[in-house]
Amino acid sequence: MKSIADLEKLVLKAEGGTPIQVKDVATVALGPEIRRGVADFNGEGDVVGGIVVMRQGENALNVIERVKTRLEELGPSLPVGVEVVTTYDRSELIGQAIGR
């Protein structure tokens, strides 16, 4: 299936050798896109989420510090009213575990 026309041509059944297609009994139309990459933040409305994935063998604290540094560098280039909000910072847990 690559188009609406392909869906319309699907045969549902045949009566007396005559195929009954979807387009004979229904209207086929595209609906809205499924929302992806959007979440609600504290009930305040839609936000875009992101996750940092660490490569195997990396030091978690070093990676997190590099990410924080890069986010600080990007801050001034963000459009007015756009901000990066950290919702989960694993470095705090790691720091507690190792006594930092």
N, CA, C and O of each residue as an XYZ file, in Angstrom:
400
protein
N       0.828     -1.164      0.000
C       0.000      0.000      0.000
C       0.887      1.247      0.000
O       1.714      1.441      0.891
N       0.697      2.074     -1.005
C       1.479      3.300     -1.081
C       0.619      4.539     -1.271
O       1.126      5.661     -1.247
N      -0.679      4.341     -1.459
C      -1.535      5.495     -1.694
C      -2.968      5.187     -1.278
O      -3.324      4.044     -0.991
N      -3.777      6.242     -1.254
C      -5.203      6.063     -0.966
C      -5.831      5.179     -2.034
O      -6.671      4.332     -1.730
N      -5.428      5.374     -3.278
C      -5.979      4.571     -4.379
C      -5.709      3.082     -4.166
O      -6.560      2.247     -4.473
N      -4.537      2.749     -3.645
C      -4.218      1.347     -3.360
C      -5.186      0.775     -2.332
O      -5.646     -0.359     -2.467
N      -5.494      1.565     -1.305
C      -6.442      1.111     -0.284
C      -7.846      0.971     -0.867
O      -8.563      0.020     -0.556
N      -8.227      1.912     -1.703
C      -9.565      1.873     -2.302
C      -9.768      0.638     -3.167
O     -10.891      0.150     -3.286
N      -8.709      0.128     -3.768
C      -8.805     -1.018     -4.678
C      -8.818     -2.378     -3.978
O      -9.003     -3.409     -4.624
N      -8.622     -2.378     -2.659
C      -8.651     -3.649     -1.941
C     -10.000     -4.332     -2.128
O     -11.049     -3.702     -1.995
N      -9.962     -5.625     -2.437
C     -11.190     -6.390     -2.632
C     -11.637     -6.962     -1.290
O     -10.882     -7.656     -0.609
N     -12.882     -6.657     -0.924
C     -13.448     -7.163      0.317
C     -14.057     -8.538      0.124
O     -13.911     -9.419      0.971
N     -14.748     -8.716     -1.008
C     -15.336    -10.005     -1.357
C     -15.775     -9.938     -2.811
O     -15.740     -8.878     -3.436
N     -16.179    -11.060     -3.328
C     -16.691    -11.101     -4.701
C     -18.099    -11.674     -4.675
O     -18.362    -12.681     -4.018
N     -19.007    -11.015     -5.403
C     -20.386    -11.499     -5.514
C     -20.642    -11.845     -6.965
O     -20.638    -10.974     -7.835
N     -20.864    -13.122     -7.218
C     -21.110    -13.558     -8.594
C     -19.965    -13.239     -9.524
O     -20.179    -12.952    -10.702
N     -18.756    -13.285     -9.009
C     -17.576    -13.014     -9.817
C     -17.212    -11.538     -9.901
O     -16.188    -11.186    -10.488
N     -18.039    -10.670     -9.321
C     -17.759     -9.237     -9.344
C     -17.103     -8.837     -8.031
O     -17.679     -9.041     -6.962
N     -15.904     -8.271     -8.104
C     -15.223     -7.871     -6.863
C     -15.885     -6.649     -6.239
O     -16.246     -5.701     -6.935
N     -16.038     -6.685     -4.925
C     -16.517     -5.532     -4.166
C     -15.292     -4.919     -3.499
O     -14.663     -5.531     -2.636
N     -14.967     -3.703     -3.915
C     -13.775     -3.029     -3.398
C     -14.142     -2.081     -2.256
O     -15.301     -1.706     -2.078
N     -13.113     -1.706     -1.487
C     -13.316     -0.778     -0.380
C     -14.008      0.491     -0.873
O     -14.918      0.994     -0.215
N     -13.582      1.014     -2.035
C     -14.156      2.270     -2.547
C     -15.634      2.139     -2.881
O     -16.327      3.149     -2.999
N     -16.137      0.897     -3.038
C     -17.559      0.683     -3.322
C     -18.419      0.846     -2.071
O     -19.624      1.076     -2.178
N     -17.819      0.731     -0.890
C     -18.610      0.759      0.345
C     -18.142      1.809      1.347
O     -18.761      1.989      2.396
N     -17.044      2.505      1.026
C     -16.500      3.449      2.004
C     -15.737      4.566      1.308
O     -15.388      4.475      0.131
N     -15.492      5.618      2.073
C     -14.634      6.708      1.626
C     -13.303      6.561      2.347
O     -13.261      6.432      3.571
N     -12.228      6.580      1.590
C     -10.895      6.445      2.163
C     -10.252      7.830      2.181
O     -10.219      8.520      1.162
N      -9.745      8.229      3.336
C      -9.091      9.532      3.473
C      -7.963      9.421      4.486
O      -7.971      8.550      5.356
N      -6.997     10.316      4.360
C      -5.911     10.372      5.328
C      -6.381     11.108      6.572
O      -7.089     12.111      6.482
N      -5.983     10.605      7.729
C      -6.292     11.260      8.996
C      -5.088     12.032      9.471
O      -4.081     12.113      8.767
N      -5.180     12.603     10.662
C      -4.049     13.370     11.191
C      -2.865     12.461     11.500
O      -3.030     11.275     11.785
N      -1.681     13.033     11.438
C      -0.466     12.305     11.786
C      -0.474     11.958     13.272
O      -1.006     12.707     14.092
N       0.110     10.836     13.601
C       0.282     10.454     14.997
C       1.325     11.376     15.608
O       2.379     11.610     15.016
N       1.034     11.891     16.774
C       1.980     12.787     17.450
C       3.178     11.996     17.952
O       3.035     10.975     18.625
N       4.358     12.490     17.611
C       5.586     11.853     18.076
C       6.544     12.934     18.552
O       6.583     14.030     17.992
N       7.312     12.624     19.584
C       8.326     13.561     20.052
C       7.773     14.720     20.855
O       8.488     15.688     21.117
N       6.512     14.639     21.250
C       5.905     15.713     22.025
C       5.365     15.124     23.321
O       4.802     14.029     23.327
N       5.537     15.842     24.400
C       5.037     15.400     25.694
C       4.436     16.595     26.419
O       4.621     17.740     26.007
N       3.725     16.325     27.490
C       3.203     17.386     28.339
C       4.170     17.557     29.511
O       4.630     16.573     30.091
N       4.472     18.791     29.852
C       5.417     19.056     30.937
C       4.689     19.704     32.101
O       4.268     20.857     32.017
N       4.542     18.961     33.180
C       3.910     19.462     34.407
C       2.536     20.075     34.164
O       2.142     21.013     34.857
N       1.809     19.548     33.186
C       0.476     20.053     32.903
C       0.459     21.437     32.281
O      -0.596     22.068     32.213
N       1.601     21.917     31.828
C       1.693     23.272     31.272
C       1.611     23.294     29.756
O       1.720     24.364     29.157
N       1.427     22.166     29.128
C       1.313     22.140     27.673
C       2.409     21.331     27.018
O       3.248     20.716     27.677
N       2.373     21.353     25.695
C       3.280     20.524     24.909
C       4.719     21.019     24.944
O       4.990     22.220     24.915
N       5.625     20.059     25.007
C       7.059     20.320     24.946
C       7.696     19.243     24.078
O       7.092     18.201     23.823
N       8.892     19.495     23.637
C       9.656     18.500     22.890
C      10.644     17.875     23.857
O      11.321     18.582     24.602
N      10.727     16.555     23.847
C      11.625     15.865     24.754
C      12.852     15.338     24.047
O      12.850     15.131     22.834
N      13.880     15.127     24.806
C      15.101     14.550     24.262
C      15.786     13.709     25.318
O      15.629     13.944     26.516
N      16.537     12.738     24.870
C      17.254     11.842     25.773
C      18.699     11.751     25.294
O      18.961     11.636     24.096
N      19.617     11.805     26.229
C      21.027     11.604     25.903
C      21.342     10.139     26.153
O      21.090      9.615     27.238
N      21.892      9.489     25.145
C      22.266      8.078     25.260
C      23.782      8.000     25.309
O      24.475      8.528     24.440
N      24.278      7.341     26.328
C      25.715      7.233     26.533
C      26.247      5.973     25.846
O      25.626      4.912     25.908
N      27.382      6.101     25.203
C      28.020      4.940     24.588
C      28.566      3.997     25.649
O      28.962      4.420     26.736
N      28.579      2.730     25.319
C      29.104      1.724     26.230
C      30.576      2.014     26.518
O      31.351      2.329     25.615
N      30.938      1.903     27.782
C      32.325      2.105     28.173
C      32.659      3.540     28.552
O      33.752      3.804     29.052
N      31.736      4.473     28.324
C      31.967      5.874     28.683
C      31.784      6.059     30.188
O      31.126      5.258     30.853
N      32.366      7.110     30.700
C      32.202      7.486     32.100
C      30.978      8.392     32.194
O      30.958      9.470     31.598
N      29.959      7.966     32.934
C      28.688      8.688     32.994
C      28.865     10.135     33.453
O      28.287     11.044     32.857
N      29.650     10.356     34.493
C      29.832     11.721     34.985
C      30.494     12.620     33.936
O      30.113     13.780     33.783
N      31.476     12.089     33.220
C      32.135     12.870     32.175
C      31.159     13.215     31.045
O      31.137     14.344     30.555
N      30.367     12.246     30.647
C      29.395     12.479     29.573
C      28.395     13.546     29.997
O      28.104     14.464     29.230
N      27.871     13.434     31.204
C      26.876     14.388     31.689
C      27.467     15.791     31.761
O      26.797     16.759     31.401
N      28.696     15.917     32.215
C      29.341     17.232     32.275
C      29.510     17.822     30.880
O      29.313     19.021     30.686
N      29.876     16.982     29.901
C      30.011     17.468     28.521
C      28.667     17.920     27.964
O      28.592     18.922     27.253
N      27.615     17.189     28.284
C      26.272     17.561     27.828
C      25.867     18.895     28.452
O      25.357     19.773     27.756
N      26.088     19.055     29.749
C      25.746     20.314     30.420
C      26.508     21.490     29.808
O      25.944     22.565     29.605
N      27.787     21.280     29.520
C      28.600     22.336     28.913
C      28.050     22.717     27.546
O      27.933     23.897     27.214
N      27.718     21.712     26.769
C      27.192     21.973     25.412
C      25.847     22.687     25.468
O      25.591     23.583     24.664
N      24.987     22.302     26.405
C      23.695     22.976     26.537
C      23.880     24.444     26.922
O      23.151     25.311     26.440
N      24.844     24.718     27.783
C      25.138     26.109     28.149
C      25.600     26.900     26.919
O      25.225     28.060     26.743
N      26.410     26.269     26.075
C      26.886     26.928     24.857
C      25.737     27.221     23.893
O      25.728     28.259     23.231
N      24.772     26.308     23.816
C      23.643     26.471     22.899
C      22.616     27.477     23.386
O      21.897     28.068     22.580
N      22.540     27.680     24.698
C      21.531     28.557     25.293
C      21.331     29.881     24.579
O      20.199     30.210     24.225
N      22.396     30.660     24.350
C      22.226     31.966     23.719
C      21.675     31.914     22.292
O      21.131     32.908     21.813
N      21.803     30.793     21.617
C      21.322     30.709     20.232
C      19.870     30.241     20.125
O      19.316     30.189     19.027
N      19.252     29.901     21.258
C      17.857     29.461     21.227
C      16.939     30.652     20.966
O      17.230     31.770     21.391
N      15.822     30.408     20.259
C      14.863     31.501     20.033
C      14.319     32.047     21.354
O      14.313     31.349     22.368
N      13.873     33.276     21.332
C      13.298     33.909     22.514
C      12.136     33.054     23.022
O      11.265     32.649     22.251
N      12.136     32.788     24.322
C      11.072     31.999     24.926
C      11.316     30.506     24.931
O      10.543     29.755     25.525
N      12.377     30.063     24.281
C      12.708     28.634     24.250
C      13.807     28.378     25.258
O      14.807     29.095     25.300
N      13.620     27.358     26.064
C      14.638     27.016     27.053
C      14.778     25.506     27.158
O      13.857     24.758     26.830
N      15.927     25.075     27.613
C      16.178     23.661     27.873
C      15.976     23.445     29.365
O      16.597     24.115     30.190
N      15.108     22.508     29.701
C      14.814     22.204     31.093
C      15.194     20.752     31.346
O      14.668     19.850     30.695
N      16.092     20.524     32.276
C      16.495     19.166     32.622
C      15.478     18.582     33.589
O      15.179     19.173     34.627
N      14.953     17.420     33.238
C      13.953     16.796     34.107
C      14.521     15.615     34.879
O      13.958     15.212     35.897
N      15.626     15.058     34.407
C      16.262     13.929     35.106
C      17.754     14.038     34.889
O      18.228     13.995     33.753
N      18.491     14.178     35.964
C      19.938     14.318     35.882
C      20.578     13.183     36.668
O      20.626     13.210     37.898
N      21.062     12.199     35.949
C      21.643     11.010     36.573
C      22.902     11.330     37.380
O      23.268     10.578     38.283
N      23.562     12.437     37.059
C      24.817     12.752     37.760
C      24.588     13.013     39.241
O      25.477     12.776     40.059
N      23.401     13.501     39.592
C      23.108     13.731     41.011
C      23.071     12.407     41.772
O      23.582     12.313     42.888
N      22.473     11.395     41.173
C      22.419     10.074     41.803
C      23.795      9.441     41.881
O      24.160      8.843     42.893
N      24.553      9.577     40.807
C      25.898      8.998     40.783
C      26.770      9.695     41.817
O      27.540      9.048     42.528
N      26.646     11.025     41.897
C      27.430     11.780     42.867
C      27.132     11.372     44.291
O      28.041     11.269     45.115
N      25.864     11.137     44.587
C      25.490     10.669     45.941
C      26.071      9.298     46.208
O      26.531      9.023     47.316
N      26.055      8.439     45.213
C      26.543      7.072     45.391
C      28.041      7.015     45.647
O      28.524      6.144     46.371
N      28.780      7.963     45.042
C      30.227      7.933     45.226
C      30.711      8.994     46.223
O      31.914      9.167     46.419
N      29.767      9.695     46.845
C      30.099     10.637     47.906
C      30.551     11.995     47.436
O      31.301     12.670     48.141
N      30.106     12.425     46.240
C      30.455     13.769     45.747
C      29.430     14.791     46.163
O      29.565     15.970     45.836
